[in-house]
């Protein structure tokens, strides 16, 4: 919970937040600094805010920071400040050869301890516990055997691997991504929020889906998908759209756990949805050297069918329970939507710049200026000095959690790479699977889901891929697929019990049991699990291959999504009996096999399905609707 400061403390922290956002915009304008300088300034500005904005305990004051918080915030300035001041000296030293000075050891220990406390407060205690466990492993590893053995480590090397080097650790490459690309996208999200782009996307969703059966639930699906293209954070999506859609779903007649689950699953899907797929996608681009636009293209079909399945499930549940849509007077008018169409300009500009080959960093930078420009089209969104400062402060405030999570993920990567533990886990997976790719994928999925429990998406992905990628690469799975698989299941941990953060957030709004929401969310997100496996075996789902192959997988995935929604909802023109639900799931299983089995005549089969689908639509929409009129 973020503190709601007042008085001089509010103005002090507000000025600091403004300076933080302006620094990142400044370096985007004139050029990014050297790694240690850019990353050092990034944490110099954001680490103290964790102690000023987030209470230490539930009993700590929520309207002011304490003397201890002030001391910790002040103390957190010195480690990154030292790195920046002595950057030239540190650049020429021999890593892991030159001994550390007492000052470097003391400052490094302070930095590590304060980062752990900041993560405990602002991110999640589970991540702080994981980091402590891995640090403890460094000293226990010499007494272990097999893949868990590692050489003894000195205090100097312990500090150096986490504090001084720039390839991993607190100031490593992942923090570098946070200090550049991610920071700008967070600022862009703040400006889009203040220019009411998120509200406009919700209005579009309401106009498209609000009148149909279960309208508010369909609004949640569409709005969260659209909002996810500019947010990329599941918890943020839940609170941004769920505060509107969940109460409407409950009012309409949906059970609280189903209403919360729909929002949680829809919001998590926003992380998959291009063009902004969250910080993890930027990290993937940097780790793999695969262009970001290529990652977006690979994720597109999977995200679409994730939402298709969720949308049909919501529709069938509404029909099954007799739930109505919204009234016409409750919906935004077409004239209003056309009038405000200019609000999509920043998102369209972002897509344009990415397609034209601009880096995500520069695409976000130019989109920020577009959002500022369009704000002057309306008086209530105009970027006056007051609103400008508020947007900058909001953006910087949202950076805190991401920066801390990325710094913590750097520690994890440092432990896994310097000890060889990551490769050790990969060897274990390869040994247990005995060369069977499907078994290896199941083991990797379990690892990703477990490591992702309770963690934000970015560190969950980084930790998971450090283990998953080497294991899958050994099984001849290509680089993009390996990272996409880890990303999918690290993100699906947001809605996978027992620790499912997005479901917990939705449950708090719905006022119901988080575990009930979690298990319903898991059922609604099943398409995401299938997508993660299918693209490993079928390149067409990643938009690789011929037009015919891509159209074929579209037909097969459409059938999978609809059949799965029928089985989960238990409805198709009428309430289904248990054996009929089983048939729906058997259809899903058969379609999955058709999608992944290399010798299956997919193209012919897909044409047959398409013909049957068109015939069914003609029958239901034209012939059956005429029968009552003929009977009169």
Buried (B, 14 or more C-beta within 10 A) or exposed (E): EEBEBEEEBBEEBBEBBBBBBBBBBEBBEEEBBEBBBBBBBBBBBBBBBBBBBBBBEEEBEBEBBBEEBBEBBEBBBBBBBBBBEBBEEBEEBEEEEEEBEEEBBBBBBBBBEBBBBBBBBBBBEBBBBBBEEBBEBBEEBEEEEEBBBBEEBEEBBBBBBBBBBBBBBBBBBBBBBBBBBBBBBBBBBBBBBBBBBBBBBBBBBBBBBBBBBBBBBBBBBBBBBBBBBBBBBBBBBBBBBBEBBBBBBBEBEBBBBBBBBBBBBBBBBBBBBBBBBBBBBBBBBBBBEBBBBBBBBBBBBBBBBBBBBBBBBBBBBBBBBEBEBBEEEEBBEEEEBEEBEBBBBBBEBBBBBBEEEBBBBBBBBBBBBBBBBBBEBBEEBEBEEEBBBBBBBBBBBBBBBBBBBBBBBBBBBBBBBBBBBBBBBBBBBBEEBEEEBEBBBBBBBEBBBEBBBBBBBBBBBBBBBBBBBBBBBBBEBBBBBBBBBBBBBBBBBBBBBEBBBBBBBBBBBBEBEBBBBBBBBBBBBBBBBBBBBBBBBBBBBBBBBEEEBBBBBBBBBBBBBBBBBBBBBBBBEEBBEEEBBEBBBEBBEBBBEBBBEEEEEBBEBBBEBBEEBEEEEEEEEEEEEEEEEEEE
